[in-house]
């Protein structure tokens, strides 16, 4: 016997129509690419999304076609999220920080028909244009502008498209399994791979993601996704904000600490989300005293390991709770969030610090396990380390354009991370499998060593990488950025590890740099560091100063 309830597909158009109907006058605030702040509200976003959807067919785009975006977090990009997906096309967010040849690969691989481009990225697109095989139209996000129009032949202007659109457009009743958006992994090894989200997976991810033990977004919140909309759909926040009718602040191109701090104060942001490097900048700005961030109660931090010293600094100095989360492009991205249980309330602070430095536990909808080299599950005792695998409603099955699923024979996605899990699912990421330092048959996790280095007051940022070693195969080497005015030297930094880790895990050498190389998504490029420092313990460390 089947249940006898209304069967209604889970669709992204339903999210925006909910926001229009019940939260129509709630603000959406957008820092514009050309400067200035634009204020609008959910009703207008919905109207513009419908107008956009109504024009796509006239541009020769068919259901299922990919529409690329190269844009900051701003109002027009938000409308494209809803207009393109709601209209039955696939919103393909592109990371402008990828190398040009990678961007060309990704656009051609996805067979993007249209590109929606912020003015900032027009020179980039003009450069790539001769190599783009499928793109028929490039639409600039803004009003007609003669100077911009001269930059590339045949440019169209977003605002003109909308003027010609139909605000009474009726959203198609799609199958909920229809593809809604596409995001490529950054492809640190080999070509990037595309992950195709569905309407169903996106709506389920939003339903769970808004909950109090997940991102915790209510209608009363003012949410600022600093995480780019080209990075796993800004962690799903645009959809969740519409579902909940939250005030939304889209910070545009200025992501430095002082700009963000000021925006938090002027717009009274209650919740922000981003990678740890962004919050390092914010911390420095708050310490300068130019802003207070008094309205901000919490931030969700993920994408790479959050140093515990940052958790304490934000909490103790500014009363802001940092909630550590883990996920990846293939997981939509919510995999775990570090939210407490009732039994943790009242824990002593040392225990709490220990618990909070991990990545948290999975919400309903995803399952986790760790496995050994033989793919057999390992103990969930909080100690044993293994390869982290995941499955669930918003986890990738098959990469775009591939025939075979990306799963183990028993249906799990292998994340490439090395982790431990405790009996309640609390996850601690030790390292990426490819970054683990294999010293004399033992593994040394770089994340813990980095956390120790960053906790030194004279250190602003640090990465620990494997350098080849004649006797031990690999040994850890720390590459660090000093805090302004710090006079720490390599010996001092190495001595800082004494007593904090077993002696054999201590890095063998330390180097200082002005900045660490980071990827388009703000993650430290360890591969590049290995190329520079990988031979310092064996060959001639000519270019490095120990
Ligand atoms: P890529 O960095 O390859 O583009 P993603 O952006 O999808 O891919 O990043 C996913 C990876 O980032 C995870 O597999 C994990 O290694 C790392 N990561 C994400 N969040 C965290 C976290 N909170 N702590 C440690 N590592 C994290």
Boltz pocket constraint, residues with backbone or C-beta under 6 A from the ligand:
constraints:
  - pocket:
      binder: B
      contacts: [[A, 184], [A, 185], [A, 186], [A, 187], [A, 188], [A, 301], [A, 302], [A, 303], [A, 304], [A, 305], [A, 306], [A, 324], [A, 325], [A, 326], [A, 327], [A, 328], [A, 329], [A, 330], [A, 359], [A, 415], [A, 416], [A, 417], [A, 429], [A, 431], [A, 432], [A, 521], [A, 523]]
      max_distance: 6.0
